[in-house]
Amino acid sequence: MSMPPPEERPSEAFTEAAAEAVETSVLAFRLVMAIADAVRRQQQKMAEKEEDVPDAEEAAAEASEEIKKFLPDDIAAALLEGGDWPRLAQQLMALKQAGVDLETMLPRVGEITVDVRDQVAANAEKVKREGTAEWAKALRETLPAGPVREAILSSPGWPEMARTMATMNERGVDVRALLSAAHEEGVGVDQAVAKVLAAGEAPTTSRDAKLSYGPLTTGLDIPKDLDLGDRERAFRQLSIAPSENQKFTRMVREALPAAEREADLLVTSRQWPLIAARMADMESKGQPVAEHLGRLSRDTSWQEGPQAQVGRRLVQAANDALRKPVGTSAGPRVNTAAARSTSPSVGPTKAAAKGTAAAAAAPGVAAHREAGPAPKSGKSR
């Protein structure tokens, strides 16, 4: 019988992680008992009253009842099934004979073992949750955007692939070089299958890719078929892991502590995956993303203008803040009064109308783009 694929064995990894957590808690129990036994021996040696350890069989029978009474079932079972249980039982009974109250001691030791078990389990869950982020980043930095990279990240077997990459990396394998070689094979498969399906060898440029071309995508690796309408897919296309998206979202909210609503407008905007991709690209280059984002709270010109467009202005402001070197202005300040005067959705105020009378005489020229008097050339017509 062939082994089922990783996506069909989701409980196996969980079982292994739980077993590792319990095993570690047993190690903690052994350590605490070894320390306690060493202290007992030292005290009795100093008093010249060392006693022989109890009989192993009798100690095991008596100590097992104490263990089952005061320790969680999974940890107790692991202890009792361990090959060194007779020795541990002798240590316990020796402590009892020496005057240690096991009914007081064992619950405290039980708390220690439970803490250890839960810490290991939580760490395993964290690795499961965040362990793929490192390799999603490796894909982003190693493979070009396109169908092969997206296929990897959207595969049900992606977590298993990421674990395999981590294992090979620990064993000294150059995973990035391997990915580059595998990418060429993936491209070949993609083209062969596409040819059979008559779907063409390359995706056509999507509307999102066309509309995003410019400052939002400069310097970024953007797939031709970018789909911002499907946020989950957009993050896969840009190789942004869920844990990275959560981190970048948190960074934006920390940069705008007094503007929670506006921060939400940014991270829920259609263009947010592109801003997140910019942040990921900066992190990979060692650039201080949080320092760049800090400009949003220092230069709040994005707040000026029609309220309905604040999200759009904040996307632009965030992109400007991320692209400009630290120490420079985040971007040109918009003359919002003039912009409102020419907005098709907002009528000019009386004050703005007076200030833009000249602009009205020159159709097609926005007030905030109005040029000054042309210099005389010295010639007349």
C-alpha positions in Angstrom: 0.0 0.0 0.0 1.4 3.4 -0.9 1.8 6.0 1.8 -1.0 8.7 1.7 0.1 12.1 0.7 0.9 14.7 3.4 -2.4 16.5 3.0 -4.2 13.3 4.0 -2.2 12.8 7.2 -2.9 16.0 9.1 -3.2 14.2 12.5 0.2 12.6 12.2 2.1 15.8 12.7 -0.2 16.7 15.6 0.4 13.4 17.2 4.1 13.6 16.9 4.1 17.2 18.3 2.0 16.1 21.3 4.3 13.1 21.9 7.3 15.3 21.8 5.7 17.7 24.3 5.0 14.9 26.8 8.4 13.4 26.3 10.0 16.7 27.2 7.8 17.0 30.3 9.0 13.6 31.4 12.6 14.9 31.0 11.7 17.8 33.2 10.3 15.4 35.8 13.5 13.3 35.7 15.6 16.4 36.1 13.6 17.7 39.1 13.8 14.2 40.8 17.5 13.9 40.1 18.0 17.3 41.8 15.8 16.3 44.8 17.6 12.9 45.2 21.0 14.6 45.1 19.9 17.0 47.9 18.5 14.1 49.9 21.8 12.1 49.6 23.9 15.2 50.5 21.9 15.9 53.6 22.0 12.3 54.8 25.7 12.1 54.0 26.5 15.2 56.0 24.5 13.7 58.9 26.2 10.3 58.4 22.8 8.7 58.1 22.7 7.4 54.5 20.0 4.9 53.9 19.6 2.2 51.3 17.2 2.8 48.5 13.9 0.9 48.8 13.3 -2.3 46.8 12.6 -1.5 43.2 9.5 -3.6 42.8 7.9 -2.4 46.0 8.8 1.2 45.2 7.4 1.0 41.7 4.0 -0.3 43.0 3.7 2.3 45.7 5.0 5.2 43.7 2.8 4.5 40.7 -0.3 5.3 42.8 1.3 8.6 43.9 2.1 9.5 40.3 -1.4 8.7 39.0 -2.9 10.8 41.8 -0.9 14.0 41.3 0.2 14.2 37.7 -1.8 14.6 34.4 -2.7 11.3 32.8 -0.5 11.7 29.7 2.6 12.5 31.7 1.9 9.9 34.3 1.5 7.2 31.6 4.7 8.2 29.9 6.6 8.0 33.2 5.2 4.6 34.1 5.9 3.2 30.7 9.5 4.5 30.7 12.4 2.1 31.0 13.8 4.0 34.0 10.6 4.1 36.0 11.9 1.6 38.7 14.8 3.9 39.4 12.5 7.0 39.5 10.2 5.1 41.8 13.1 4.3 44.2 14.0 8.0 44.3 10.5 9.0 45.1 10.1 6.4 47.9 13.6 7.3 49.3 12.4 10.9 49.5 9.3 9.8 51.3 11.3 7.8 53.8 13.6 10.8 54.3 10.6 12.9 55.4 9.5 14.6 52.2 5.8 15.1 51.9 5.0 13.7 48.4 1.5 15.0 48.6 2.9 18.5 48.8 5.9 18.0 46.5 4.3 16.1 43.6 1.6 18.7 42.7 4.3 21.3 42.5 6.5 19.0 40.3 3.3 18.3 38.2 2.9 22.0 37.6 6.5 22.2 36.3 5.9 19.3 33.9 2.6 20.7 32.7 4.3 24.1 32.0 7.1 22.4 30.1 4.6 20.2 28.1 2.5 23.3 27.2 5.5 25.4 26.2 6.7 22.7 23.9 3.3 22.2 22.4 2.9 26.0 21.9 6.3 26.2 20.2 5.3 23.3 17.9 2.1 25.2 17.0 4.1 28.4 16.4 6.5 26.5 14.1 3.5 25.0 12.3 1.9 28.5 12.0 5.0 30.5 11.2 7.5 27.9 9.9 6.3 28.4 6.3 6.9 32.1 6.4 10.7 31.8 6.1 10.4 29.5 3.1 7.7 31.7 1.5 10.3 34.5 1.8 12.9 32.2 0.2 10.5 31.6 -2.7 9.9 35.3 -3.1 13.6 36.0 -3.2 14.6 33.0 -5.3 11.8 32.4 -7.8 10.3 34.9 -10.2 6.6 35.7 -9.8 4.5 33.5 -11.9 2.5 30.3 -12.1 5.2 28.0 -10.6 5.6 30.1 -7.5 1.9 30.5 -7.0 1.4 26.7 -7.6 3.8 25.9 -4.8 2.2 28.3 -2.3 -1.4 27.2 -3.1 -0.6 23.5 -3.0 -2.2 21.5 0.0 1.3 20.0 0.4 3.0 23.4 0.9 3.4 23.0 4.7 5.1 19.7 4.2 7.3 21.2 1.4 8.3 24.0 3.8 9.2 21.4 6.5 11.3 19.5 4.0 13.1 22.6 3.0 13.9 23.4 6.6 15.2 19.8 7.2 17.4 20.0 4.2 18.7 23.4 5.2 19.6 22.1 8.6 21.6 19.3 6.9 23.7 21.7 4.9 21.8 21.7 1.6 21.7 24.9 -0.4 17.9 25.0 -0.6 17.8 28.2 -2.7 20.0 26.7 -5.4 17.7 23.6 -5.3 14.6 25.8 -5.7 16.1 27.6 -8.7 16.8 24.2 -10.4 13.4 22.9 -9.5 11.8 26.1 -10.9 13.1 25.3 -14.3 11.5 21.9 -14.1 8.3 23.5 -12.9 8.2 25.9 -15.8 8.6 23.0 -18.2 5.7 21.2 -16.6 3.6 24.4 -16.6 4.2 24.9 -20.3 3.6 21.3 -21.3 0.3 21.2 -19.4 -0.8 24.6 -20.7 -0.1 23.4 -24.2 -2.3 20.4 -23.8 -5.1 22.5 -22.2 -4.7 25.0 -25.0 -4.4 27.7 -22.4 -1.2 29.3 -23.7 2.2 29.2 -22.3 2.1 32.6 -20.5 -0.7 34.4 -18.6 -2.1 37.5 -20.2 -1.6 40.7 -18.3 -4.5 41.2 -16.0 -6.3 44.5 -15.4 -4.9 44.7 -11.9 -1.4 44.3 -13.2 -1.9 47.1 -15.7 -3.6 49.5 -13.3 -0.9 48.9 -10.6 2.0 49.6 -12.9 3.8 52.6 -11.7 4.9 53.8 -8.2 3.1 51.0 -6.4 5.0 48.3 -8.2 8.4 49.9 -9.1 11.1 47.5 -8.1 8.8 44.7 -7.1 8.4 41.3 -8.8 4.7 41.4 -9.8 3.0 38.5 -11.8 1.3 39.4 -15.0 -1.9 37.8 -13.9 -2.0 39.7 -10.5 -5.5 39.3 -9.0 -6.1 41.9 -6.3 -9.8 41.0 -6.2 -8.9 37.7 -4.6 -6.9 38.8 -1.6 -5.8 35.3 -0.5 -4.6 34.5 -4.0 -2.9 38.0 -4.3 -0.8 37.2 -1.2 0.2 33.8 -2.7 1.1 35.5 -5.9 3.3 37.9 -4.0 4.7 35.2 -1.7 3.4 36.9 1.4 2.8 34.3 4.2 -0.2 34.9 6.5 2.1 35.5 9.4 3.9 38.2 7.4 0.7 39.9 6.6 -0.3 39.9 10.3 3.1 41.4 11.2 2.9 44.1 8.5 -0.7 44.9 9.6 0.5 45.2 13.2 3.3 47.5 12.1 0.9 49.9 10.3 -1.4 50.1 13.4 1.6 50.8 15.6 2.7 53.5 13.2 -0.8 55.1 13.4 -1.8 54.7 17.1 -4.2 57.6 17.1 -5.8 56.7 13.7 -7.1 53.1 14.1 -9.9 53.6 11.6 -7.5 55.0 9.0 -5.1 52.2 9.6 -7.9 49.7 9.0 -8.8 51.5 5.7 -5.2 51.0 4.6 -4.9 47.3 5.4 -8.3 46.5 4.0 -7.7 48.5 0.8 -7.5 46.6 -2.6 -3.9 47.7 -3.0 -2.8 46.5 0.5 -1.1 43.3 -0.8 1.2 45.6 -2.9 2.1 47.7 0.1 2.8 44.5 2.1 5.0 43.2 -0.8 6.9 46.5 -0.6 7.4 46.0 3.2 8.5 42.4 2.6 11.0 43.5 0.0 12.4 46.1 2.3 12.8 43.6 5.1 14.7 41.3 2.9 17.1 44.1 2.2 17.5 45.0 5.8 15.7 48.3 5.5 14.0 49.8 8.6 10.3 49.4 7.6 8.9 50.6 10.9 11.0 53.8 10.7 9.7 54.5 7.3 6.1 53.9 8.4 6.6 56.4 11.2 6.3 59.2 8.7 2.6 58.5 8.4 2.0 59.9 11.9 4.5 62.8 11.4 3.3 64.0 8.0 -0.5 63.8 8.1 -1.2 65.6 4.8 -3.0 62.4 3.7 -5.8 63.4 6.2 -6.6 66.5 4.2 -9.3 66.2 1.4 -12.6 64.4 0.9 -13.2 61.9 3.6 -14.4 59.3 1.1 -10.9 59.3 -0.5 -8.8 59.0 2.7 -8.1 55.3 2.1 -6.7 56.0 -1.4 -4.6 58.9 -0.2 -3.2 56.8 2.7 -2.2 54.0 0.2 -0.2 56.6 -1.8 1.2 58.1 1.4 2.3 54.7 2.7 3.9 53.8 -0.6 5.7 57.2 -0.7 6.9 56.7 2.9 8.3 53.3 2.2 10.0 54.3 -1.0 11.8 57.5 0.0 15.0 57.2 2.0 14.9 57.9 5.7 15.5 61.5 6.4 13.7 62.9 3.4 10.2 64.1 2.9 7.7 61.3 2.4 6.3 63.0 -0.7 5.0 66.1 -2.3 2.4 67.9 -0.3 -0.9 68.2 -2.1 -2.7 71.5 -2.3 -6.0 70.1 -1.2 -8.0 73.3 -1.6 -7.1 73.5 -5.2 -7.6 69.7 -5.6 -11.1 70.0 -4.2 -11.9 72.9 -6.5 -11.4 70.7 -9.5 -12.8 67.5 -8.1 -15.8 66.2 -10.1 -17.4 65.1 -6.8 -16.8 68.2 -4.7 -18.0 71.6 -5.7 -15.6 74.6 -5.0 -16.2 76.7 -2.0 -16.6 80.5 -2.5 -13.1 81.1 -1.2 -11.7 78.5 -3.5 -13.7 79.8 -6.4 -12.1 83.2 -6.0 -8.6 81.7 -5.9 -9.2 79.7 -9.0 -10.9 82.2 -11.3 -7.9 82.3 -13.5 -7.7 78.5 -13.7 -11.4 78.4 -14.9 -10.4 80.5 -17.9 -7.8 77.8 -18.9 -9.8 74.5 -19.5 -8.1 71.3 -18.7 -5.5 72.8 -16.3 -5.9 71.9 -12.6 -5.5 74.8 -10.2 -2.7 73.2 -8.3 -0.8 72.6 -11.5 -1.3 76.2 -12.8 2.0 77.5 -14.2 3.3 81.0 -13.6 3.6 83.7 -16.2 5.6 82.6 -19.2 9.0 84.3 -19.5 9.4 86.7 -22.3 11.5 85.4 -25.1 12.4 88.7 -26.6 10.4 88.1 -29.8 6.8 89.1 -30.7 4.5 87.7 -33.2 
